[in-house]
Amino acid sequence: MMPQNELRLLPWSGPDGKPCYLSTDDSGGYMARLADNIEAVQLGMATQLLEQVSAVVGDQDARPEDLRRMLAELTGALRDVLRVANSRSSRLS
C-alpha cells in the first residue's frame, strides 16, 4: 500500500461520512476513471447550480424557502468542489 500522502482522495465519502481513498499507481484503472467521471459530473452540477442561484438571488420575489433550499444545495456543491480541488492539488506534485 502507498503512503497516506500518495493516496488519491475520491470524490465521495464512505457511509459514515469519512473520506475514501484510492491506492493505485494505475491512473487509467477502472476506479481512477470512475473517480474522474464523478468529479466531472460534480463540477458540471456545481456550474449549473451557480447559474440557478444567480437567477434566484436576483429575483426580488424569491421565497425564503427557495433561498434556504439553494443554500443547502450550494453547501453540498461547495463540499464536492473542495473535495475535488483537494484531491487534484495533492496529485499535482
PLY file of the C-alpha trace (Angstrom):
ply
format ascii 1.0
element vertex 93
property float x
property float y
property float z
element edge 92
property int vertex1
property int vertex2
end_header
0.00 0.00 0.00
1.14 3.52 -0.75
1.84 6.06 1.99
-1.10 8.28 3.04
0.26 11.30 1.15
0.20 9.30 -2.11
-3.39 8.11 -1.82
-5.98 9.66 -4.08
-8.88 11.32 -2.30
-12.01 10.07 -4.02
-14.95 12.35 -4.82
-17.31 10.55 -2.45
-17.49 9.77 1.24
-17.97 6.48 2.97
-21.26 5.57 4.68
-20.07 7.19 7.91
-19.07 10.42 6.14
-15.34 9.72 6.29
-13.20 10.34 3.21
-12.44 7.49 0.83
-9.03 6.99 -0.77
-7.70 5.03 -3.72
-4.35 3.31 -3.51
-3.06 2.58 -7.00
-0.36 3.64 -9.42
-2.72 2.98 -12.36
-4.29 6.35 -13.22
-6.13 4.66 -16.09
-7.67 1.92 -13.97
-11.40 1.42 -13.52
-11.68 3.16 -10.11
-9.49 6.09 -11.20
-11.61 6.58 -14.34
-14.80 6.30 -12.28
-13.49 8.95 -9.87
-12.53 11.20 -12.81
-16.02 10.87 -14.29
-17.75 11.58 -10.97
-15.54 14.63 -10.43
-16.54 15.92 -13.87
-20.23 15.41 -13.07
-19.87 17.15 -9.71
-18.12 20.15 -11.27
-20.74 20.35 -14.01
-23.57 20.22 -11.50
-21.91 22.97 -9.45
-21.73 25.15 -12.57
-25.42 24.62 -13.31
-26.34 25.29 -9.68
-24.39 28.54 -9.71
-26.47 29.73 -12.68
-29.72 28.78 -10.91
-28.66 30.51 -7.70
-27.82 33.69 -9.58
-31.34 33.72 -11.00
-32.99 33.13 -7.61
-30.84 35.70 -5.80
-31.67 38.29 -8.44
-35.41 37.60 -8.04
-36.92 40.09 -5.60
-39.95 37.80 -5.25
-37.92 34.73 -4.25
-39.45 32.99 -1.27
-37.38 32.29 1.87
-37.82 28.52 1.39
-36.36 28.83 -2.12
-33.33 30.65 -0.72
-32.90 28.04 2.05
-33.07 25.21 -0.50
-30.49 26.94 -2.66
-28.20 27.42 0.33
-28.47 23.72 1.18
-27.69 22.76 -2.41
-24.80 25.23 -2.56
-23.36 23.78 0.65
-23.32 20.29 -0.87
-21.86 21.51 -4.15
-19.16 23.50 -2.38
-18.25 20.43 -0.31
-17.92 18.38 -3.53
-15.87 21.05 -5.33
-13.50 21.43 -2.37
-13.00 17.65 -2.26
-12.18 17.65 -5.99
-9.78 20.59 -5.55
-8.03 18.90 -2.61
-7.75 15.63 -4.50
-6.33 17.28 -7.61
-3.92 19.54 -5.73
-2.42 16.58 -3.89
-1.78 14.84 -7.23
-0.02 17.80 -8.88
3.39 17.00 -7.47
0 1
1 2
2 3
3 4
4 5
5 6
6 7
7 8
8 9
9 10
10 11
11 12
12 13
13 14
14 15
15 16
16 17
17 18
18 19
19 20
20 21
21 22
22 23
23 24
24 25
25 26
26 27
27 28
28 29
29 30
30 31
31 32
32 33
33 34
34 35
35 36
36 37
37 38
38 39
39 40
40 41
41 42
42 43
43 44
44 45
45 46
46 47
47 48
48 49
49 50
50 51
51 52
52 53
53 54
54 55
55 56
56 57
57 58
58 59
59 60
60 61
61 62
62 63
63 64
64 65
65 66
66 67
67 68
68 69
69 70
70 71
71 72
72 73
73 74
74 75
75 76
76 77
77 78
78 79
79 80
80 81
81 82
82 83
83 84
84 85
85 86
86 87
87 88
88 89
89 90
90 91
91 92
